[in-house]
Amino acid sequence: MRKGIVTFLLLFSFVLVRSQQKTNPKDIQQKMEWFADAKLGIFIHWGIYAVNGVSESWSFHNGNISWEDYMKQLSGFTASKYDPEAWADLIQLSGARYSVITTKHHDGVALWDSKEKHYDVVDQTPAKRDLLAPFYSALRKRNIKTGAYFSLIDWSHPDYPGFLKEKSRYSISEDYDRWQRFRTFFQNQLKEVSSNYNPDLWWFDGDWEHSAEEWEAQKIRQLLTKKNPNTVINGRLMGWGDYDTPEQHIPVSRPEFNWWELCMTTNDNWGWRPMDKNWKTPYEIITIFVDVISKGGNLLLDIGPKADGTIPDEQAYILKELGAWNKANAAGIFGTRAGMAPGHFYGPSTLSKDSTKLYLFVPGNTTGPLMIKGLANQINGIKVLGSGKALTHKVVGKISWSAVPGIVYIDLPKEAQTPYMSVVELSLDKPIKLYTGKGGFN
């Protein structure tokens, strides 16, 4: 992932995805349906950087460790306790509908047996096996969509021109043949991943270093969609993707583009860092997740296994707690769409696809009634998901001769609330209709 010298680029993460304007809208809508329904994915950063617990790739790029010492970690990457079935069980338990694993980070070390002459875990580490195939197989057995993170940049490849001028090995304009050799190399690796695993989703990274023309981004998209027309591509392909990917920082207002996904760590780092004890609590993860889906997005939540393939207990705990909450409240989460705009309810909300059910998300230990403004529908029933407790409500301020709806107040007693965050389901008489005027007679 990005950090350090390119942090400022995150300010530009909300860019309209160019391919949405170049593809039949109906085709895109149909292809993206599963992604819009999925809501939750699990990101996995796994590579040789877990041996010493250093930052993935960036540690040698930023001079925290020499490239030579970084690459010595190859000899310690054993994957000796790697259990892809257990990984997939945990991901399924979390409630996630897809998972994205780092097939190759910026360090250039592939987690599969690449036929290109470069670093991979089969030929250069004690793991000595393809780590992707069994994981993708385990996911598919559980009907979980498969995702492939792929770094376009490769700071270990002799034909890559480097990053920024002070680290540049050569200028593309002065040695175009060398750049073409690198393009052939990484595109061949893309073909390998595409052919071997046929991922449902591609998660590119590192596109900021070169232009769409230099990467041949349009060609890459065509190459991948020719193999699988339904594969989904993230926005880090210089605009030739299907959805946007803000990183770590949650949007305050609802993004304007159709599909988006927040990628976020469970502590402060992507890969396993034993010194990083700043774990997010289940409550924090759940409230972040709810905020994302209320704005129409997905959460791609990251974990970083150790070099032996075990997942840290703290991360397993977070996923299990999140999963238990997701299971109890699934109706208000998966397959829903963005909820009401701010001003109608003091908190996040979602809507069923047909807009006849409204879901309100309420933090634990809430006191006092809930309030909804501008709801022009009749309410046929209210209940708390998980507990099934039926709730009562009343309408205040409705005037018979005015079209302006009254204010809905819903009683939510303490005994009806559920752990972390309660989800209140309102069944409406018809698709939701909201009043957005300024009051008065209209």
DAZIDA-V903295 format. One record per residue. N is the residue number from 1. RES is the residue in one small letter. PHI is phi in radians with two decimals (none if undefined). Layout:
n: {N;N}
res: {RES;RES}
phi: {PHI;PHI}
This chain:
n: {1;2;3;4;5;6;7;8;9;10;11;12;13;14;15;16;17;18;19;20;21;22;23;24;25;26;27;28;29;30;31;32;33;34;35;36;37;38;39;40;41;42;43;44;45;46;47;48;49;50;51;52;53;54;55;56;57;58;59;60;61;62;63;64;65;66;67;68;69;70;71;72;73;74;75;76;77;78;79;80;81;82;83;84;85;86;87;88;89;90;91;92;93;94;95;96;97;98;99;100;101;102;103;104;105;106;107;108;109;110;111;112;113;114;115;116;117;118;119;120;121;122;123;124;125;126;127;128;129;130;131;132;133;134;135;136;137;138;139;140;141;142;143;144;145;146;147;148;149;150;151;152;153;154;155;156;157;158;159;160;161;162;163;164;165;166;167;168;169;170;171;172;173;174;175;176;177;178;179;180;181;182;183;184;185;186;187;188;189;190;191;192;193;194;195;196;197;198;199;200;201;202;203;204;205;206;207;208;209;210;211;212;213;214;215;216;217;218;219;220;221;222;223;224;225;226;227;228;229;230;231;232;233;234;235;236;237;238;239;240;241;242;243;244;245;246;247;248;249;250;251;252;253;254;255;256;257;258;259;260;261;262;263;264;265;266;267;268;269;270;271;272;273;274;275;276;277;278;279;280;281;282;283;284;285;286;287;288;289;290;291;292;293;294;295;296;297;298;299;300;301;302;303;304;305;306;307;308;309;310;311;312;313;314;315;316;317;318;319;320;321;322;323;324;325;326;327;328;329;330;331;332;333;334;335;336;337;338;339;340;341;342;343;344;345;346;347;348;349;350;351;352;353;354;355;356;357;358;359;360;361;362;363;364;365;366;367;368;369;370;371;372;373;374;375;376;377;378;379;380;381;382;383;384;385;386;387;388;389;390;391;392;393;394;395;396;397;398;399;400;401;402;403;404;405;406;407;408;409;410;411;412;413;414;415;416;417;418;419;420;421;422;423;424;425;426;427;428;429;430;431;432;433;434;435;436;437;438;439;440;441;442}
res: {m;r;k;g;i;v;t;f;l;l;l;f;s;f;v;l;v;r;s;q;q;k;t;n;p;k;d;i;q;q;k;m;e;w;f;a;d;a;k;l;g;i;f;i;h;w;g;i;y;a;v;n;g;v;s;e;s;w;s;f;h;n;g;n;i;s;w;e;d;y;m;k;q;l;s;g;f;t;a;s;k;y;d;p;e;a;w;a;d;l;i;q;l;s;g;a;r;y;s;v;i;t;t;k;h;h;d;g;v;a;l;w;d;s;k;e;k;h;y;d;v;v;d;q;t;p;a;k;r;d;l;l;a;p;f;y;s;a;l;r;k;r;n;i;k;t;g;a;y;f;s;l;i;d;w;s;h;p;d;y;p;g;f;l;k;e;k;s;r;y;s;i;s;e;d;y;d;r;w;q;r;f;r;t;f;f;q;n;q;l;k;e;v;s;s;n;y;n;p;d;l;w;w;f;d;g;d;w;e;h;s;a;e;e;w;e;a;q;k;i;r;q;l;l;t;k;k;n;p;n;t;v;i;n;g;r;l;m;g;w;g;d;y;d;t;p;e;q;h;i;p;v;s;r;p;e;f;n;w;w;e;l;c;m;t;t;n;d;n;w;g;w;r;p;m;d;k;n;w;k;t;p;y;e;i;i;t;i;f;v;d;v;i;s;k;g;g;n;l;l;l;d;i;g;p;k;a;d;g;t;i;p;d;e;q;a;y;i;l;k;e;l;g;a;w;n;k;a;n;a;a;g;i;f;g;t;r;a;g;m;a;p;g;h;f;y;g;p;s;t;l;s;k;d;s;t;k;l;y;l;f;v;p;g;n;t;t;g;p;l;m;i;k;g;l;a;n;q;i;n;g;i;k;v;l;g;s;g;k;a;l;t;h;k;v;v;g;k;i;s;w;s;a;v;p;g;i;v;y;i;d;l;p;k;e;a;q;t;p;y;m;s;v;v;e;l;s;l;d;k;p;i;k;l;y;t;g;k;g;g;f;n}
phi: {none;-1.54;-2.93;1.10;-1.15;-1.86;-1.00;-1.07;-1.19;-1.11;-1.08;-1.83;-1.21;-1.56;-2.06;-1.05;-1.39;-1.10;-1.16;-1.12;-1.56;-2.05;-2.18;-0.94;-1.00;-1.17;-1.13;-1.10;-1.01;-1.16;-1.13;-1.51;-1.04;-1.13;-1.15;-1.14;-1.36;-1.18;1.19;-2.25;-2.22;-1.94;-1.60;-2.25;-1.79;-2.40;-3.05;-1.16;-1.10;-1.32;-1.09;-1.71;1.19;-1.72;-1.11;-1.10;1.12;-1.11;-1.08;-1.49;-1.12;-1.56;1.45;-1.27;-2.62;-1.25;-1.06;-1.09;-1.19;-1.06;-1.26;-1.10;-1.13;-0.92;-1.26;-1.85;-1.51;-1.68;0.91;-1.18;-2.00;-1.15;-2.25;-1.06;-1.16;-1.17;-1.01;-1.13;-1.07;-1.15;-1.12;-1.10;-1.10;-1.19;1.65;-1.12;-1.75;-2.69;-2.50;-2.09;-2.04;-1.28;-1.23;-2.83;-1.62;-1.10;-1.31;1.51;-1.58;-1.46;-1.60;-2.26;-1.47;-1.28;-1.46;-1.33;-1.39;-2.81;-1.37;-2.64;-1.26;-1.30;-1.63;-2.05;-2.30;-1.15;-1.03;0.91;-2.75;-1.20;-1.64;-1.48;-0.97;-1.18;-1.23;-1.09;-1.10;-1.12;-1.11;-1.14;-1.10;-1.82;1.03;-1.81;-1.17;-1.81;-2.24;-2.09;-1.30;-2.51;-1.46;-1.19;-1.36;-2.56;-1.29;-1.77;-1.42;-1.11;-1.69;-1.44;-1.31;1.64;-2.12;1.13;-1.09;-1.24;-2.00;-1.38;-1.47;-2.84;-1.70;-1.02;-1.12;-1.61;-2.53;-1.15;-1.08;-1.17;-1.10;-1.12;-1.09;-1.17;-1.04;-1.08;-1.05;-1.27;-1.23;-1.14;-1.16;-1.06;-1.09;-1.10;-1.11;-1.08;-1.23;-1.32;-2.17;0.77;-1.11;-1.32;-2.55;-1.94;-2.10;-1.44;-2.59;1.54;-1.21;-1.14;-1.36;-2.47;-1.38;-1.04;-1.18;-1.17;-1.28;1.09;-1.05;-1.12;-1.10;-1.07;-1.03;-1.12;-1.08;-1.31;-1.35;-1.17;-1.20;-2.48;-1.01;-1.67;-1.15;-1.74;-2.18;-1.28;-1.41;-1.58;-2.29;0.87;1.59;-1.71;-1.98;-1.88;-2.64;-1.73;-2.35;-1.06;-2.08;1.21;-1.78;-1.30;-1.11;-1.43;-1.89;-1.16;-1.05;-1.50;-1.37;-1.20;-2.28;-2.68;-2.59;-1.56;-1.71;-2.60;-1.51;-1.49;-2.24;-1.91;-2.27;-1.44;-1.57;-1.20;-2.28;-1.06;-1.38;-1.58;-1.85;-1.48;-1.28;-1.27;-1.41;-0.97;-1.08;-1.12;-1.08;-1.12;-1.18;-1.13;-1.00;-1.10;-1.07;-1.13;-1.21;-1.16;-1.72;1.51;-1.88;-1.98;-1.98;-1.87;-1.66;-1.66;-2.25;-2.28;-1.11;-1.32;-1.10;-1.47;1.71;-1.46;-1.68;-0.91;-1.01;-1.09;-1.27;-1.06;-1.09;-1.04;-1.16;-1.20;-1.17;-1.07;-1.13;-1.10;-1.17;-1.07;-1.08;-1.22;-2.11;-0.96;-1.05;-1.58;-2.01;-1.38;1.37;-1.57;-2.25;-0.93;-1.55;-1.25;-1.18;-0.94;1.93;-1.47;-2.61;-1.48;2.86;-1.30;-2.66;-2.36;-2.27;-1.14;-1.02;-1.55;1.10;-1.68;-2.23;-1.99;-2.03;-1.87;-1.85;-2.19;-0.99;-1.06;1.06;-1.30;-2.06;1.52;-1.30;-1.48;-2.24;-2.16;-1.94;1.39;-1.46;-1.57;-1.54;-1.44;-1.76;-1.51;3.14;-2.38;-2.58;-1.70;-1.14;1.58;-1.53;1.29;-1.16;-1.36;-2.05;-1.84;-2.59;-2.50;-1.93;-2.01;1.50;-1.41;-1.87;-1.04;-1.57;-1.96;-1.39;-1.28;-1.25;-1.38;-1.65;-1.61;-2.02;-2.10;-1.38;-2.24;-1.15;-1.02;-1.22;-1.61;-1.40;-2.03;-1.02;1.21;-2.74;-1.50;-2.05;-1.78;-1.77;-1.87;-1.60;-1.79;-1.28;-2.85;-0.87;-0.99;-2.26;-2.03;-1.49;-2.17;-1.39;-1.82;1.49;1.42;-1.60;-1.76}
